[in-house]
């Protein structure tokens, strides 16, 4: 296993900032959904984020790809990483709590391990990863609640929709590795959001009517936050953190997002979660830590020392 980068104070600050930005995005999306439909919320998210990222691309004078093959890759990436997960999760948030959505969203890393093992020879499932994935799935089942799995209602469907979004995110990660490596990340993000906007804007108009701009100030602020800051800005920050902290340490962001979203949901919308949601997150977090490997190797090292 490749050693993890040691986290500096700057790296920790960037990780925490990214976690807080993404954690607050769940609340801002839910606030916007009080006045606009889920597909319209996604259209706002992809369109405004796209504009911001193209401004960045132009400012940095990055080359824009013209090959149809790359734009087809952008189209599939836009579907897998934006249209499908944004749409499923926004609809799901209409029927379940903000905090629970963020907990289920953490399953992205678990599905990511399975998808990577399925498509890439160098990402085979080890015993450690299998244990971590098993704990992750146990956490998901616990968070949803066995009673919800037995009684299939709108709330159950909403939770499954959010999980469907996490599977789509995992597939997007594999697709990006296969087709978009070598591109500047700012260009890749702008490209996929462009193709996503080509889909979401007309789809929103068709399904939910003309996109309105005479919205309540709180709704406009929520849209600006989740589109400009939590999508465009977070993409840019993500790649900065990736360079600063390394890919292995980015898993820590996944563990920090849910507590932020849970706290904000409780403070702003008076949400309260069932105890099984917290138990599920604990199992899921343990599974992610096992997948990450640091805890696993630390325990094995201690066992080896104790055996000497």
N, C-alpha and C positions, 0 to 999 in steps of 0.2 A: 504493500500500500504506500502511495506517495505521501510523504509527511505533509501535514497541514501547515500553512503559513502561520507564523506567530502573529497574533493580532496586536498591532500598535494602538495607542490611544486614538489616533486619527481613524484607524480602521474600525474600531469599536464605535466611535461617534457616527461614522458613515452607516454602519450596520443598523444602529439604533434609529437613526434618522429615516432610513429606508423602511424599517419595520413600522415606525409611527405613521409615515405617509401612507403606506399600503393598509395599515390597520384602520386608519381614519377613512379610507376610501369606502369601506363597507357602509359606514354611517352616512356619508355624503350621498351615496347612491340611493340609500333607503329614503333619505329626505327628499331627493328629487322625485322618487316614485310616488310621493304623495300628490304630485300634480301632473306628472307626465307618465306615459306608458313605458313598459320595459324596453320595447324595441326602439322607441324614440330616445330613451336614455342612452342606449348603446350607440345610436347614430350620433348623438352629441359627443359621446366619448371618443369615438373613432375619428370624427371629422375635425374637431378642434385640436385634438392631439396630433393628427396628421399635419395640420397647418404649422403648428409649433415646430415639429420635427423637420419639416422641409425648410423652414427658416434657418434652423441650426445647420442643416446640410449645406445650404447656400452660403451661410456665413463662414463655414469651414472649408468651402470650395471643394467638397468631396465629389468625386465622379459619380454620375448617375447612370446605372446600367440601362442599356437599351435592348439587350437580347430578349426575345420573346420567352426563351426558356427560363430566364431569371424572373420575369414578371409572372409567369405561370407559377413559379415557386412561391412568389409573393402572394399570389391569389390563394393558394392552398394554405400557406402560413396564416394569412388574414382570416381564413375560415376557422382554422384550428385554434389559433391563439387569441382571436378577437371576437368574431361574429358568434360562434357557437358557445364558448364559455361565458362571454359577457352576457349574451342573451339568456342562457339557461340560469345563470346566477342571479341576474336582475329579476327574472320572473320568480325564481325561488324565494328571493327576499321579500316578495309580496306576502308570503305565507309562513315564513319562519323568521326567527330572530336574527338580528345582525350578528350577534356573537356566535350563534350556532352555524351560520353561513361561513364565518371565518374559520371555525374549527374544522368543518368539513373540507374547506378549501386547502387545509394543511395536508390532506390526503394526496394532493398533487405530487408530492415528493415520493410517496409510496408507489403510486401508479407509474411515476417516472422510472423507478428502478425496474419494474416489470416490463415496461415498454422497451427500455434500453436493453434488457436481457433478451428480449424477443428479436430485436432488430440488429444488434451489434455484437460481434463475436468477442470483443474485448470487455463486455459488460455482463458476463455470465453471473448467474445467481450463485453466490457462495453460501456457506452455512450461516454466516453472520447476516448477510442480506436477507436470507430466507426467514430467519428469526425476526429481523426488524420488520419485514413486510407482514409477517403473521401478526405481530403486535399491532402494527398499523391498522390492519383490517379489523382486529378485535376492537381497537379504539373507535373505528368508524361505526361498527355495529352497536357498540355501547352508547355512543353519542346519539345515534338515531333512536335507539331504544327498541327492545324486542317487541314491546306492545305495538309500536308503529309498523314493525315489519309484519306483524300478524294482521293488523287492521289497515288495509290499504286505502288511505283517504288522501285529501288534497295536501295535507301537511307531509305525508309520506312521499307523495309524488314530488313535492317541492324539494325535499331533501335529496331524492334521487336525481333531480334535475341539477342540483349543485354538484353532486358527485359526477354526473355526466360531464359537467364543465371541467372538473379536475382531470378526467380521462382525456379530454380534448387538449388541455394544457400539456399533458404528458406526451401525447402524440405530436404536438407542435414542437416540443423540445427535440424529439427524434428527427422530425422533418427538417428543422433548422440545421441540425448537425450534418444531415445528409446532403442538403442542397444549398445552404447559405453560408457555409464556411468560406472565409476569404473576403467577404464583403464587410465594409465598415459597418459596425453595429447601428450607427445612426441612420445609415441608408437603408439597412434591412428593416429597421423599425418603421421608418417613414414609408417604405414600399408596402409593407404588409398592412399598415393602417390605411394607405390609399386604396388598396383593393378591398379592404374591409368596408371602407366608407362608400365605395361604389355599390356595395350590396346593402348596407344598413340604411342609408338615407332613403332610397326609393322604397325599400321594404317597410320602413317606418311610416312613410306617407301612405302606402297602400293599405297597411294593416291598422294604423292608428290615426290617420288623417294628416292634414298639413302640419308641418313642424311650427309650433308657435314660439314667439319670442316675448309675448306679453305675459311673462311669468312673475310669480312672487319673487321679491329680492332674495329670499332664503333659497329658493329653487335655483336661481341664477348663480348664486354663490356656490351651491353644492355642485352644479354642473362644471363651473370653472375649476373647482377644486379637483374633482375626480377626472376631468378631461386633461386639464393643463398641468396640474401638479402631480396627481397620482397616476397618470398614464404617461404623458410626454416627459415630464420631469423625472418620474420614477424610472423610466427606461434609461435615461441618461445617467441617473445616479446609480442604477443597477450595474452598468458597465464600468463605472468608476470604482464601485465597491468590488466588482469582480477582479479588476486589475490590482486593487489595493490589498484585498483580503484573500483572494484565491477562491476557486469554485467550491472547494470543500467547506469553507467557512460560510458560504452563502446559505447553507442549510439552517444556520442559526437564525436567519431572518424569518424563515418559515415558523420557527418556534416562538418568535416574538410578536408576530402579527396578531395572532388570536387574542392574547391578553389585552392588547391595545383596543381591538374591536369590541371585546366583551365589556371592558371598562367604559368606553364611550357609549355603547348601546345602553348600558345601565344608567349612566349619568344624564344622557340627553333624551332618551326615549323610555326610560323607566323599565327596560327589559330585564327580565329575570329568567335564568336558564334552569332547567331541570338538573338535579345533581348528577344524573347519568351523563349529561353533556360534559361536565367537568371531569368525570371519571374517564370518559371516552377520550378527552383531550390529553389526559395524563398518559393513557396507554399509547395514544398516537405519538405523543412527544417522546416517550420511551422508545417506541419503534424507530422514530427518526434518528434518535441518538445512537441506537444500535447500528442502523444503516450507515450513519456518519462514520462510525468506527472508533472514535476516540475513547468512548467509555468502554467498549468491548476490549480494546487493546490494553487499556489501563487495568481492567479487571484481570486479564490474562497475565499481565506483567506482575501484578501483586500476588497472583496465585503462584507464579513461577518463583518469586522471591520467597514466599512463605514455604515453598517446598524445598528450598535449599537448606 
